[in-house]
Amino acid sequence: MNLHEQFGQIDIYLFDQILRNRFTPGMRVFDAGCGFGRNLVYFLREGYQVFGVDANPQAVESTRRLAASHAPAQPEDNFRSEAIEQMSFPDHFADVVLSSAVLHFARDDEHFLAMLRGTWRVLKPAGMFFCRLASSIGMEDQMIRIAGRRFRLPDGSERYLVEEALLAHLTQELGGQMVDPLKTTVVQNQRCMTTWIVRKNA
């Protein structure tokens, strides 16, 4: 088996967490905004209980097919087409919650907080929240403000952007502790992506 077969198109920073033994088979892994399941191949193959939501019904159907091919015992209803801020999964449900390139699509502060709180709600006490999202860290002077925290990036996209102080504040407000320092990848004069990993207080 080659690496692509084992891990799919996994986010490299999530791969780093796997290499650091942050996950244990049997855990419930929940992908909030799972898309087509690119971050789930390893977890499906290795016997984790895997769940996810996405607003795109076609993406959810694709993820269900992916799950059926790698872990036929996983119920189809583990993957649902729902808005993150209105998920039907219960509180304190998952050991790990993934949020990869999702929260920066927020329309405004209210929408961002609704998505974040909806995501955090399903995480168990002592569970881990893995988040990758666009930020202004390292390229503050190159972002053009549209309104509030909505910016036009040099790559032409529009995103809701966070910064270090906001993520530190949110970590405390949610009731968590950062597992790792914030790590930001600056893509040359185009955009910034920050990895934010938080352990929920027990």
N, C-alpha and C positions, 0 to 999 in steps of 0.2 A: 504494500500500500504506500503510495507517495503522499507527500504533505498535503497536496490539494485534495486528495480523496479523503484524508483524515480530518482536515480542518476547513475545507471549503474556502470561501473568500473572507475569512474572519478578519475583523479589525485587528491590526497588529498590536494595539495596546490591550485588547482583551486577551490576545494570545500571550502577551507578557504576564497577565494575571494567572493564566493557566500554568505557565512555566514556574510561577512562584507558589504553586500549590494552594491557591486561594479557594479551590473548589473540591468537593468530595462527591463521587458518584452516589446517586440517590437523592441529592439535593433537588429542590424545586427551583428551576431556573425560569424566570419570566422575562420575556422580551417585550417591552412596551414600545411599540412601533417597529414590529419585527420585519416589515417589508416582505421580501421574498425569502427570508430565512438565512441570510448569508452568515450570520453569527451563530447559528444553531447546529450546524453539521456535527461538530465535535461532541456537543452535549447529547445529541440524539444517538450518536454511535456508541457513546460510553455509558449509557444506562441512566442518565439523569431524567427526572421528570420535567418535561419541557412544555411551556405554555407561552402564548403570545397573543397580542392584539395588533391590529392595524386598521386604519380607516379605509384602506383600499381593498375591496372584496377580492379582486383578482390576485393581489399579493397574498392574501390569506389562503386562497385556494392553492396557490403555488406552494406555500409553506406546508399546508396539509399533505400535499403530494410528496414533498421532501421528507416529511416526518414518516409517512407511510413506507417510503423506500428504505429508510435507515432504522426506524423503530416502529414496526407494524403494531405493536401493542399500545402505542400512545393513542388515546381516544381523539377522534377528529375534533370534538368540541373543545379540546385544549387550545385551539386557535380560532379566534373570533374576530369578526369585522366590527370594531367598535372604536369610538373616540377614546383617547387615553384618559380624558378628564371625566368620562362617564362609563368606565369599565364595569362589567357585571361580576368580576371576580371578587371574592370576599377580602376583608381587611386581613392584614398580617398573614398572608397566604404563602409567600415565596421566600426562600432562603437567599436568593440572588435576584436582583432586578437589573436588567440591561436597558439602557436608553442611548442608542447610538445614532447620532445625527438626526435627532427628532425635535428637541426643545427649541432649537433656533428657528423653527418655522412658526413660532408663536406670533400672533397678530399684534399683541400689545402686552402690557404688564399683567393684566387680568387673565388673559389667555395663557400666558407663560406659567403663572402661579397655579392656575387650575390644572394644567397638564402635569406640572411638577408634583403637586399635592396628590393628584390622582395616581401618579406613579409610585410615590412614597407610601401611600396608603396600603398597598398590597404587600409591602415588605415587612417581614417578621422583625420583632426586636432582635438585635444582634445580627441581623442580616446585612448584606452588602449591596450597595447601590453603585453600579458602574455606569458612568455617563460621559459621553463625548458630545461636545456642542461647540458651535462657533463662538468666538470671543473677539475682543479687541486687543487682547494682551500681546504686546510687541509691535502692533501696527496702529496704535491709537490715532496717530496724525493722518492716517491714510483712509479712514472710514468717513463716509459722508452721511450725516444724520438726516433721516427722513422725518421721523417723529418719535419722541420717547427713546426707547432703546432699539428702534428699527433703523438700520443703516444700509446704505448701498456700499458694497465691497468693491475693491479694485477689479475683481473678476467679473463684475457686472451683476452679481446676484444681490438680493435683498434678504437680510437676516435680522433676527432679534439677537443682539450681542450682549454677552455678560463680560464682567471684568473680575479681577481677583477679589476686590472688596465685597462685591455682591455675593460671590460664591462662598466666601468666608462667613458672611452674615447669614446666608441661607442654611449653611451647614449647622450653625448654632440654632437658628430658628426652628428648623425641622426636628432637631433633637438627635444630632449625630456627631461623629468625629471623623475627620479625614483619615483615610487609611494610608494614603500616599500624599506627598506634596503635589500641588497642581502641576501638570505638565502640559506645555503648549507647543504645538508644532506650527511654525510660521512657514507657510508656503510662499516662496519668493514673490513679494509684492502683489500677492493675490488674496490671501485669506489666512485666518488663524483658527486652529482647532484645539480646544483644551480638553484634557482628560481630568475628570472630577470623580473621585472614588470616596464614598462615605460609608462608614459603619453606623447603623442605627443603634441608638442607645438601648441597652437591655431593659 
